[in-house]
Amino acid sequence: MKGAMPSIIVDSKQGRQFLVQEQLGSGGFAECFRVIDSQTSCSYAAKVICKQLIKDENIQRKLRAEIHIHSQLNHPNIVKFESNFEDDNNLYIILELCPNNTLLELVQKRKVLSEKHAKRFVLDIVEALRYIHSQNVIHRDIKLGN
């Protein structure tokens, strides 16, 4: 990410402020931080995308489509979309905080999953995929880290 992450991020349109906590992870274009809504004290995950990294119009179009699609989804096995906004430097996507981490982190920690646990995870994933397919959405990056 280019530049330092501010300690407070502000959604000026909705009048919300988020206090930035620890970094949760990073990916190709984004970093993810735990944030706290200063008014409600609720914790969320903030996906932060540096605008300098998404100057290509095709990438911007895909990102905006991803935001639009995710904001329309509502299923217990899909991370809840809360809001999105931007400032001069970054685009922010505020999401439900998943405190149990990713399936990849669970597998790395446990090394082995029982058949019972693996079956439960597969069923949850299939239910989520069935739902998004019913919404005419295809997930093109299914992996343990997602």
N, C-alpha and C positions, 0 to 999 in steps of 0.2 A: 504494500500500500504506500502511496506517495504521501509524505507529510505525516505529522503526528495525529493520532486520533484525539479529538477534543474530549474533555471530561464530561461535557453536557452536549447533547444534540437536541435541537429545537425544531419542532414541527410548527412553524409560524401560522399555517393555515388553520390548524385545529387548536392552537394555543397550548400544546403539550410540550413538556420538557422531559428528557430521559437522561438519567445519570448513568454514565458508562462505567461498567464494572470490568470483570476479567474477560479476556479473549477466550472464546470457545473453540474457534477453529478458523481455517482459511482454505480458500480454493483458488481456482484460476483467476477470477476477477473480483472476488469478494473476501472479506474477513467477517467473522461473526463474533459478536460480543453479547454478554449478558448485560441488559440495561434495566433500570428501574424507573417506572413512571413516577415523577416527583409528586404528582397529585394523589394518586391512588396507592402508591407503594407496591404495585404489581410488577413482577419481573417478567421480562420478555427476552427474546433473542432478536438482536438487530443485525441484519445482513447489511454490510456497508460496502458499497461499490464506488471506488474512486472514479470520478468522471474522466480523469486523464487516461484511464485504461480502456475506456469504451468510446473512443472518438469515432470509430467506424460506424456508419449509419446502419449497416446490416446487423451488427451486434446490438446497437441501441434498439432497433425494431424488435429483435428477438427477446431482449430483456423486458421491454414494455409488454410484449405479448405474454411472456411468462407471468408478469405481475398481474395482468388482467385475468388470465386463466386462474391463477392461484386464488385471487380475491373472490372468485365465483364458487370455489369448491367448499363443500361443507360435509365432512365425514369424520367420524371419531378416529379413524386410522390415518388421517392426513393432518399434518401440522397446520394449525389454524392461522390464517392470514389476518393480521390485525389492521395494518395500515402501511402506507408508503408516502414518502416525501423526499425532498431534496434541498440541498443548500448549494452554495457556490462550488464546493469541492466534491461532494459525495451525493449518492443516491442511497436512501435508507429504506429497508423493508423490515417492518416490525412484525414478528411472528410469535406464536405460542412458544414458550420455553419448554423444552423437553428435558427434564432433569435427569432422566435415565440414560442420556447420551445416545449414541447411534448403535445399531446392531453390530457394526464393525468393532467399536470399542468394547462392547459386551463380549464378543467372541475372543478378542485379544486378551481381555482380562481373565475370562474363564478357561480359555484354550479349547474346551469341549462343551457342546450343548447336548443336553439329553434329548432323546427322540421326542419326548413330550413337549419340551420347550421349543424345539425346532418346528414341530408340527403347529404349535400355536402361532409362532412368528409367520410361517408360511401361510396359514389361514388368514391372518390379519392382512398380510400383503395382498393376497388374492382378493379379499373383500375390497380393499382400497383400489386395486386395479379394476375390478369389476365396476366399481362406482365411477371412476374417472372415464372408463370406456363408455359407460352409459351417458356421460356428459360430452362424448365425442372428443376426448382428450387422450393423447398417447404420452406415456412417460418414457422419455428416451434416454434416461440415465439411471436405471435401476441398479443399485449396488448396495452393499452393506453400509457404507458410509452415508448413504442418503435415506 
